[in-house]
């Protein structure tokens, strides 16, 4: 059970903003990356390290914030992370060389990780049952909006005032988020600290306990495989659309259709979860995902190769993931409530790792048309379904023997 606290004004918008900040900070500078090679006199693979450094620290730092927040409290760690994010953003704006920009992006990512993992943990702290899933659905809507919004805004700022402007904006947003956390977030009732234990030993013990919980493993398995599906799409879509003659100025509009569909799916989940329950909601989501990819492959097999034949079927995939992810994310932090911070950290790291793997496998085969990409999407979706079946089995076993997973 969560530790219910008196409601604070704008609590949900505050939590959503804290979780969304990292994605906004990540995507604001993406439009500038194509020019950094010429600006700094470096090759494109080195430029890509600016994003890789951010993602690496954004994922791994969550493993530190999560369990430390279980021990010392969420709010203090969140504010520390926002300070690091602001400093990293300011240093990036002032960076005179690409290596220093890479280092600044790493610091920025390490700071932004706090909002994602601690925001999810706070949802566990302050909300219960279907209400928790509803808030996670709102989170999904915010997350789906961030990539297209950040990229569009970042491109306009780059053209208007230069690439440094995006990092200045990130630094200002970090300051606003810091003030919002300080003034608007309740203080989490942290777990009692054992005087005979070290924080590192407690952190490792927390992860060992989580990894021995079959229900938790089932939830993060669904999350990881579903995230890989999205990154396979994200990595392959520009190549497929390019083969259909869509230029750089048009690709973003086609790609944005899927995150927007994901937002709709999250919105539907927020209204249906009370009526349908978690298992049926997730099953409907997997069914929509399978139907989406099946339609995509069928259109390819009968020879319909157009941008809309690629994009429109995958909008069902976005809706389906909007049914899958909120219950899964809510589930990860509710299996062992005392370890909600550590659980959110594991889920966040796995999302980054599976996203990287999904993006990597796209480059293994050519993508002239949608067929190869469709098979990759299908493969990871089937793995997500298998993980969901294992999750359901673990839930049934846990209901019969509750002591095994609690």
N, C-alpha and C positions, 0 to 999 in steps of 0.2 A: 504493500500500500504506500501511496505517496504521503508526504508530510504536508497536509493541507495548511495553507496559510491564508490570511485574509486577502481578498483579491486586490491587486494594485491596478490603477488605471493604466490602460494601454499595455498590460502585461503581454498579451499575445502579439501585438505588433512589435513590441520591443524584442521579444524572443525571435520572431521571424527575421527582423532586421539584423540581429546579431549573427544568426545562422547564414543569412544571405550575403553578408559583407564580404566574406572570403571569396565567393564566386564573382562578385562584382569587381573586387580588386584584381582577381585573376584575369578577367576578360577585358577590362578597360584597355589594357595595353596591347592586346592581340593585334588590332589593326596596324599598330606601329612596327610590328616585328618585321614586316617585309622590307622596311627601309633601314633598320638598324645595321644591317650588313654594310651598306654604303656609308652610313653616318659614321660608324666606328671603324671601318676598314677591316671587317671580319667576315668569315664565310658563314653561310646559312646554318650549317650544323652547330656552329658555336652560338649563333643567335638563338637557336632552339633550346639551348641550355638555360636561357633565362626562364622559360616556361617549365622546363624539367626541374630546375632548382626549386622553383616555387612549389610545384606539385610534390616533390620529394619531402620537403620540410612540412608542407601542409598536411601530408598524410602521416608521417612518422611522429611529428610533435603531438598529434592527438593521443598517442600512446602514453605521453608524459602527462598532459593536462588531465586526462580522464581520471586515472586512479588518484592523482594528487588532489583533485577536487573532491573525491570521495572522502579524503582524509582531512583536508584543510578548508573545504568549502568552495562553492562554485564562483561566487562573485569576485573574490579576491584574485583568483587565477584568471578569470575573464578580463578583468581590468588590466592585469599585467600583460596578457596577450595583446590587448588593444594598444597598449603603449608601445610594445615591440612592433606591431603592424604600422603604427604611425611613424615611428623612427625609420623603419625599413622603407616606407613609401617616400619619406623626405630624402633619405640617402639616395634612393633610386632617381629621384628628380634631379639630384645634383651630380650624379655619376658622370665622370669625364671619360670613362672607358668601359668597354663591354665586360671585362672581368669584374670590375667593381659593381656594375649593374647586376650581374649574375649574383654576386654576394648579397647585394641589397634586396634582390627579389627573394633570395633564400630566407633572409631575416623577415621580410614581409610575410612570406608563407608561414613561417613558424609562428608569427603573431596571429595571423588570421585563423589558424587552426583552432584557436581557443573558442571562437564564436560558434563554430560548427559543432564541436564535440560537447561543449558545456551547455549550449543552447538545447541540444537534444536531451542531455541529462536533466536540465531544468524542467523540460516537459514531463519527464518521469516524476520529478519532485512535486510538481504543482497540479498535475491532472491525473485522473483515474479512468480506467476502463475505456469505453467507447469515446469518451471526451478526449482522452489522450490520443487515440487514433485520429479523431477529427482535427486536432491541432497539428498532428503530423501530416494530415492531408493539406492543411493550409501551408505547411512547410514545403510540401511538394510543389504547390502552386507557385510559391515564391522562388523556389529553386529552378523551376522550369522557365520562369520569366527572366532570370538573371543573365544567362548566356547571350540571348539575342539582344536584350536591353543594354548590357555592358558593352557588347561589340559595337552596336549602333552609336551609343553615346561616345565611346572611345574613338571611333572613326571621326566623328564630327569635331571632337576636341583636338585631335591630331591635326586635322586640316586647318582649324581656326587658330590655335595657339602653339602647336608643336607637341611632340611626344611627351615632353616633361609635364604638360598640363594634366595628363591622366594620373600621374603619380601625386601631383599636388592635390587633385581631387580625392584620391585615395587617402592621403594624409588628413585632409579635412573631414572625410567621412569617419576615419578612425577616431578623431577627436569628438565628433558628434556621438558615435557609438559609446565612447568612454563616458561621456556625460549621461547618456541614456542608461547605461548600466549602473552608474553610481547613484543616480537619482530615482530610477524607475524599477529596479529589480529587487525582489525580496532577498533576504539572506537565507541561504540553504542551511538547514540544520545538519551539520556535518557529523560523520560517524565518530564515536569516542576513540581517542588515540591511545593506543597501548604504549605505556612508557618503556616497556622492554622490547619494543620492535622498532625496526628501521623502516623509513619510508620505502626504500628500494625493495626490501624483502616483502613488505605488504603489497607493493605493486605487482611483483612477480607472483605472489600467492593469489592475488585477485585474478590475474590472467589464467593461472592454472585452474582455478575454480570455474571460471567461465568456460574454458575449453573442455571441461569434463561434463558440461551440461548439454545433453543432446538437443534439447529444444533450442537453446541459444545457437548451437552449430547449425541447426536447420534454418533458423531465421537468417543468419549471416550468409549461409549458402545461397538462399534465394536472392538476397540483396546483391551478393557478389556476381552471380551469373546474370542477373537482370541488368546490373550496371555494365557488364561486359557487352551485352546486346546493344545498349545505347552507344557505347564508344565505338563498337564495330560500325554502327550506322554513321556516327559522327566522323570517323576516319575515312570511310569509304564513300560517303555521299558526294564530296567535292569531285572525286575521281569519276564516279558514275555520271554525275550531272555534266561534268566536262566532256565526257564521251558523247553526250547528247547535244553538245554545242552551247551549254549554259556557261557564260563568262563569270569572272570573279564578282562583278557587280550584281549578278542575279542569284548566285548560289545561296547567299544568306537568307533570301526570302523563301526559298524552297525548304531549306533546313529548319527555319523557324516554325514551319507548320507542325513538326513533330513535338517540340517542346510545348507549343500552344495546345496541342491535343492532350499532352500529359497534364497540363494545368486543368483542362476540362475533366480528365479522369479523376484527378485529386478532388476537384470540386464535387463531382458526383459521389465519390467515396465519403466525403465529409457529411453528406446527407443520407447515404444509404447504409452506412456501417451499423447504425443502431438497429436497423430493420433486418439486414441480411446476416450480420455477424461476420467475423474475420475469415473463417474457412471458405464460405461461399463467395465472399467478395474477392479473395485471392484467386479462387478457381475461375471465376468469371474473367478476371484479368488475364490469366494464362490462356483461356479459351480465345479471347480477343487477340492476344499476341500470336497464337498459332494461326488463326484465321487470316490475320494481316499478312504474315509471311507466306502462307499458302497462296493467297491472292496475288501477291507480288511475283512469286515463282510461276504461277499459272499464266499471268499476263506476259511474262518473259518467254515462256515456252510457246505461246501462240503467236509470238512475233510482234507484240505491241511494245515498242521501245521509245517512250517519250518521258519527259520530266514528270508529267502528271501521273503517268502509269507507275512511276517510282515513288512519288511523294504521297499520293492519295491513299494507297493501301497501307502505308506505314503510319498514317494518322491513327488507324486502329491500334497499332502497336503502342503509340503514345498514350492512348486512352487506357489500354490494358495495363501498362506500367503504372498509370495513375491509380488503378485498383490494387496493384500488388504492393507497391512500395510503402504507403502509409502504415498498413497493418504490420508489415515486416519491420519497419524502423521502430514502431511503437513496441513491438514484441521484444526486440533486442534489449531494450532498457527496462523491461518489466519482468524478465525471467528471474533475475536476482536484483531486486530494487536497491539493496545496499551497495551494489557495485555498478550502479547506473552509469557513472562516469567512465569507468573502465570499459563497460559494454559498448557505449557510444563510440569510444576511441577505437575499439577493434572493428566495429562496423565501418567507421570512417576510413580507417587505413585500408580495409579490404576493398572498399569502393575505389580508392585511388589505385591500388595494385591491379584489380581486375579491369579497371578502365584502361590502365597502361597496357595490359596484356591484350585486351580487345582491340585497342588501336594498333598494337604491334602486328597482330595476325593479319590485319587488312593488307599489309605490304607483302605478304607471302605469295599472293596470286594476283594475276591481272584482273582488272575490273572494266572491261569493255562491255557495258550493259550491267544488268542487275543480277544475273544468275549466280555468279560466284559469291557475291555479297549476300544474296538471299540464303544460300546454303550455310554461310557462316552465321547469319542471324538465327537460322533454324537450329543449328547445332547448340548454340549457347542457350536458346530458349528451351530446348529439350532438357538441357542440364538444369535449368532453373525449375522445370517441372519435376524432375527427379528429386531435387532438393526439397521441393514443397511436399512431395509424397513422404520423404523421410521425416520432414518436420511434423506432418500429420501423425505419422506412426509414433514419433517421440511424444507428441502431445497426448495421444491415447494412452501410451504406456505410463506417462507421468500422471495422468488422471487416476490410473489404477494403483500406481506406486508413487505418490506425490513426493515422498522423501528422497527419491533419486535425483530430482531436478530442482530442488529448492534448498 
